[in-house]
Amino acid sequence: MATATARETGITCDQCKGEFALYEEYVYWYGRKLHQRCASVAAAEHREEDDDPAVAARLLLESGARVVLSRSQLRSLIDLAVARGLEPVRKPDSGRQQWYGRMSGWSAARVKGGLAASEVAGMWLDFLDAGRMPPLRTADLSVLMDVADGRVPA
């Protein structure tokens, strides 16, 4: 989010279509020019969408966008899947000196081969418990959401 100043007449808000006064500051947010009050409303709507991590995850999967979720959203998604009976698998390769993304207990070959929902949940928890953000892949989010949404049994 950045601010700019209307240095000419005829510039309009992309939200309310009202014209900016000459030298009025406006917000440039996600490629849109907005009045301060319109930006506040847009930001509130954006936060409401983020309140439900399942909605945020579904939108990411539908859009094909890069997976970017917060730590709390990841934990909430795991909790949804666990509520459906999923049992997270924690460090299945420990004792073999294997690691993936500098996380011991996970072999790169296992992760590259594709993870089941229980493995995704376990790997994410292992990273989160170590205070690190896990690598997020669309395929991993998809298999976890299949369980969380009840499309696939745990």
C-alpha positions in Angstrom: 0.0 0.0 0.0 1.4 3.4 -1.0 0.1 6.9 -1.0 0.2 9.4 -3.8 -1.1 12.9 -4.4 -3.6 13.9 -7.1 -1.5 16.5 -9.0 -4.1 17.0 -11.7 -7.9 17.0 -12.0 -9.9 14.1 -13.4 -8.3 11.3 -11.4 -11.0 9.1 -9.9 -11.3 6.5 -7.2 -11.6 3.0 -8.5 -14.0 2.1 -5.7 -16.6 4.9 -5.5 -15.8 6.5 -8.8 -15.6 9.9 -7.1 -13.0 12.4 -8.3 -10.0 13.3 -6.1 -9.6 16.9 -5.2 -6.5 18.6 -6.5 -3.6 17.8 -4.2 -5.6 15.3 -2.2 -3.7 12.2 -1.0 -5.0 8.9 -2.1 -4.0 5.3 -1.6 -2.5 3.1 -4.3 -3.4 -0.5 -3.3 -3.2 -3.6 -5.4 -3.1 -1.5 -8.5 -6.1 0.6 -7.6 -6.4 4.3 -6.7 -8.6 4.7 -3.7 -9.8 7.5 -1.3 -8.6 7.0 2.2 -12.1 6.0 3.4 -12.5 3.6 0.4 -9.1 2.0 1.2 -10.3 1.4 4.8 -13.4 -0.4 3.6 -11.5 -2.5 1.1 -8.9 -3.5 3.7 -11.7 -4.5 6.2 -13.2 -6.7 3.5 -9.8 -8.2 2.7 -9.3 -9.0 6.5 -12.8 -10.6 6.7 -11.8 -13.1 3.9 -8.6 -13.9 5.8 -10.5 -14.7 9.0 -11.4 -18.1 7.7 -8.3 -20.0 6.7 -10.3 -22.6 4.8 -11.8 -19.9 2.6 -8.3 -18.4 2.0 -6.9 -21.8 1.1 -9.8 -22.6 -1.3 -9.3 -19.2 -3.0 -5.6 -19.9 -3.4 -6.3 -23.3 -4.9 -8.9 -22.0 -7.3 -6.8 -19.1 -8.5 -3.6 -21.2 -8.9 -1.7 -18.4 -7.1 1.4 -19.0 -5.1 0.5 -20.5 -1.7 1.0 -17.9 1.0 -0.6 -18.5 4.4 0.3 -17.4 7.9 1.5 -19.8 10.6 -1.9 -19.5 12.4 -3.8 -20.2 9.2 -1.6 -23.4 8.7 -2.3 -24.6 12.2 -6.1 -23.9 11.7 -6.1 -25.9 8.5 -4.3 -28.8 10.2 -6.8 -28.6 13.1 -9.7 -28.8 10.6 -8.2 -32.0 9.1 -7.5 -33.5 12.5 -11.1 -32.9 13.5 -12.0 -35.1 10.5 -9.8 -37.9 11.9 -6.5 -37.1 10.3 -3.4 -38.2 12.4 -0.3 -36.2 11.5 2.8 -38.2 10.7 5.8 -36.6 12.5 9.3 -37.0 11.2 8.9 -40.4 9.5 12.5 -40.6 8.4 14.2 -39.8 11.7 17.2 -41.8 12.6 18.2 -42.1 8.9 20.0 -38.7 8.8 17.6 -37.5 6.2 16.4 -33.9 5.8 14.3 -31.7 3.7 14.5 -28.0 3.8 17.0 -28.3 6.7 14.4 -30.2 8.7 15.6 -33.5 10.1 13.3 -36.4 9.9 12.1 -35.7 6.4 13.8 -37.1 3.3 13.9 -35.0 0.2 12.9 -38.1 -1.8 9.7 -38.6 0.3 8.7 -35.0 -0.1 9.6 -34.9 -3.8 7.5 -38.0 -4.4 4.4 -36.4 -3.0 3.0 -36.4 0.5 -0.3 -37.8 1.9 -2.4 -35.4 3.9 -1.2 -37.0 7.2 2.4 -36.4 6.1 1.7 -32.8 5.0 0.1 -32.0 8.4 3.1 -33.6 10.2 5.7 -31.9 8.2 4.0 -28.5 8.6 3.8 -29.1 12.4 7.4 -30.1 12.6 8.5 -26.9 10.9 6.1 -24.7 12.9 7.1 -26.3 16.2 10.8 -25.6 15.3 9.8 -21.9 14.8 10.2 -22.0 11.1 7.8 -21.5 8.2 7.3 -24.8 6.2 7.7 -24.8 2.4 4.2 -24.4 1.0 3.3 -26.3 -2.2 0.0 -26.2 -4.0 -0.2 -30.1 -4.1 0.4 -30.3 -0.3 -2.4 -27.7 0.4 -4.7 -29.5 -2.0 -4.4 -32.9 -0.3 -4.8 -31.4 3.1 -7.9 -29.4 2.0 -9.4 -32.6 0.5 -9.4 -34.1 4.0 -10.4 -30.9 5.8 -13.4 -30.5 3.4 -14.4 -34.1 3.7 -13.8 -35.0 0.0 -11.4 -37.7 1.0 -11.5 -39.8 4.2 -8.7 -39.3 6.7 
